[in-house]
């Protein structure tokens, strides 16, 4: 009987800890369309986006409490998730052209979250560069509410990656160095 209880408890613990929390696929925010239209109006230039690099190449998850990892969707690394999100934004703004000689590079310096009770946040720091312009770094922290229960809080962390990324790119698009990349020839 004791052995059966131990096995049952062990399996339960594995099921609880083994759950991952997957973020939703990226989608452009309707609230941000005005920012994207502004990008289109400041330039006729098109840019390509090189594969992003990272301080932690290929990182696909971050552990959340004891409730399991938080992951980008589709088995992507965080740098690929952020690159694909940027391309989506630039496509909507009609300033993306994968064959453009103007290529934007991105290097993910830091991505992490906090899941404190009631006060979660995502922090993203990316360094951007393009030929002919000085590199610049944008760091943005996106706050959101979390739950006391670990599993729920980590689910909220995963769900918040999408709006955190949208908010991050809003900061990037307003950065004067990003605008310079679009306007320099």
VMD Tcl script that draws the C-alpha trace (Angstrom):
set ca {
  {0.00 0.00 0.00}
  {2.80 2.43 0.91}
  {4.54 1.68 -2.37}
  {1.38 2.41 -4.35}
  {0.93 5.74 -2.56}
  {4.56 6.72 -3.22}
  {4.22 5.87 -6.91}
  {0.98 7.83 -7.12}
  {2.52 10.85 -5.40}
  {5.60 10.69 -7.63}
  {3.49 10.58 -10.78}
  {1.36 13.47 -9.52}
  {4.46 15.55 -8.84}
  {5.81 14.83 -12.32}
  {2.53 15.87 -13.92}
  {2.41 19.12 -11.97}
  {6.05 20.08 -12.56}
  {6.13 18.80 -16.13}
  {3.50 21.19 -17.48}
  {4.75 23.92 -19.75}
  {3.04 27.24 -20.35}
  {3.11 28.21 -24.02}
  {2.68 31.81 -25.08}
  {0.18 32.61 -27.83}
  {1.33 33.19 -31.40}
  {2.20 36.79 -32.18}
  {-0.39 39.11 -33.63}
  {-0.20 42.80 -34.43}
  {-2.18 44.99 -32.04}
  {-5.03 46.94 -33.60}
  {-4.27 49.67 -31.03}
  {-0.84 50.04 -32.60}
  {-1.90 50.49 -36.22}
  {-1.45 54.24 -35.93}
  {2.22 53.73 -34.97}
  {2.69 51.45 -37.98}
  {1.05 53.95 -40.31}
  {3.44 56.59 -38.94}
  {6.38 54.35 -39.88}
  {5.04 54.14 -43.41}
  {4.70 57.92 -43.67}
  {8.28 58.73 -42.59}
  {9.95 56.61 -45.26}
  {9.66 54.99 -48.63}
  {12.65 52.85 -47.66}
  {12.20 49.11 -47.13}
  {14.29 47.03 -44.75}
  {15.11 43.36 -44.31}
  {15.62 41.70 -40.95}
  {18.60 39.41 -40.42}
  {18.32 36.40 -38.13}
  {18.56 37.61 -34.54}
  {21.42 36.53 -32.32}
  {21.28 36.17 -28.56}
  {23.36 36.07 -25.41}
  {21.64 32.70 -24.88}
  {21.25 31.32 -28.43}
  {18.31 29.02 -28.97}
  {16.79 29.58 -25.52}
  {13.27 28.15 -25.73}
  {12.01 28.33 -22.17}
  {12.30 30.05 -18.81}
  {11.36 28.19 -15.64}
  {8.40 29.66 -13.76}
  {8.20 28.96 -10.05}
  {7.77 25.20 -9.62}
  {4.94 25.12 -12.16}
  {7.00 24.43 -15.29}
  {8.61 26.41 -18.06}
  {7.18 29.32 -20.04}
  {7.84 28.94 -23.78}
  {7.25 30.83 -27.01}
  {4.83 29.05 -29.37}
  {5.73 26.53 -32.07}
  {9.00 25.47 -30.42}
  {10.65 28.81 -31.31}
  {13.52 30.34 -29.43}
  {12.90 33.71 -27.83}
  {15.12 35.48 -30.38}
  {13.17 33.89 -33.26}
  {9.85 34.79 -31.64}
  {10.96 38.43 -31.34}
  {12.35 38.50 -34.90}
  {9.15 37.04 -36.36}
  {7.10 39.56 -34.36}
  {9.18 42.43 -35.77}
  {8.75 41.15 -39.31}
  {4.98 40.95 -38.78}
  {4.93 44.57 -37.62}
  {7.09 45.77 -40.51}
  {4.95 43.89 -43.05}
  {1.81 45.60 -41.76}
  {3.62 48.96 -41.96}
  {4.69 48.06 -45.52}
  {8.36 48.76 -44.80}
  {9.60 45.13 -44.88}
  {11.34 43.65 -47.91}
  {13.36 40.50 -47.37}
  {15.53 41.38 -50.39}
  {16.32 44.94 -49.32}
  {20.00 45.91 -49.11}
  {19.15 47.73 -45.85}
  {19.30 45.01 -43.23}
  {18.36 45.41 -39.59}
  {20.22 43.15 -37.15}
  {18.97 42.34 -33.68}
  {20.78 40.86 -30.71}
  {18.69 39.68 -27.75}
  {20.70 40.74 -24.72}
  {18.12 39.85 -22.08}
  {14.64 38.42 -21.70}
  {13.10 37.40 -18.41}
  {9.97 37.71 -16.34}
  {8.89 38.13 -12.77}
  {5.82 36.32 -11.48}
  {5.48 37.91 -8.06}
  {2.01 37.71 -6.59}
  {-0.07 40.46 -8.17}
  {2.92 42.13 -9.86}
  {4.33 40.23 -12.80}
  {6.49 41.70 -15.56}
  {8.37 40.83 -18.73}
  {11.67 42.59 -19.42}
  {13.09 42.57 -22.95}
  {16.39 44.17 -23.98}
  {17.44 44.05 -27.63}
  {20.35 45.75 -29.38}
  {19.67 46.81 -32.97}
  {22.10 47.78 -35.70}
  {22.13 48.44 -39.39}
  {24.92 49.33 -41.76}
  {25.67 53.04 -41.67}
  {24.01 53.68 -38.31}
  {25.21 53.37 -34.74}
  {23.84 50.42 -32.74}
  {21.21 51.22 -30.16}
  {19.60 49.24 -27.37}
  {15.98 49.27 -26.26}
  {14.93 47.84 -22.92}
  {11.30 47.69 -21.95}
  {9.49 46.27 -18.93}
  {5.86 45.31 -19.32}
  {3.88 44.96 -16.07}
  {0.86 42.69 -15.64}
  {-1.10 41.09 -12.83}
  {-0.41 37.57 -11.59}
  {-2.07 35.09 -9.31}
  {-1.11 33.56 -5.98}
  {-1.34 30.03 -7.42}
  {1.83 29.06 -9.29}
  {0.17 27.29 -12.19}
  {-2.23 30.17 -12.80}
  {0.50 32.79 -12.41}
  {2.75 31.02 -14.90}
  {-0.14 30.75 -17.35}
  {-0.57 34.52 -16.98}
  {3.16 34.98 -17.62}
  {2.88 33.00 -20.86}
  {-0.20 34.96 -21.97}
  {1.56 38.26 -21.26}
  {4.47 37.58 -23.64}
  {2.36 38.68 -26.63}
  {1.32 42.11 -25.26}
  {4.79 42.55 -23.75}
  {6.29 42.07 -27.22}
  {3.76 44.43 -28.79}
  {4.56 47.06 -26.17}
  {8.29 46.50 -26.62}
  {8.05 47.17 -30.37}
  {5.97 50.27 -29.73}
  {9.02 51.56 -27.79}
  {11.38 50.50 -30.58}
  {9.36 52.28 -33.28}
  {9.36 55.50 -31.27}
  {13.11 55.35 -30.68}
  {14.95 58.08 -32.63}
  {17.67 55.67 -33.76}
  {15.12 53.31 -35.27}
  {13.59 56.21 -37.16}
  {17.09 57.11 -38.36}
  {17.49 53.59 -39.80}
  {14.31 54.12 -41.80}
  {15.23 57.57 -43.05}
  {18.98 57.19 -43.78}
  {19.82 56.05 -47.26}
}
mol new
graphics top color blue
foreach p $ca { graphics top sphere $p radius 0.5 }
foreach p [lrange $ca 0 end-1] q [lrange $ca 1 end] { graphics top cylinder $p $q radius 0.2 }
display resetview
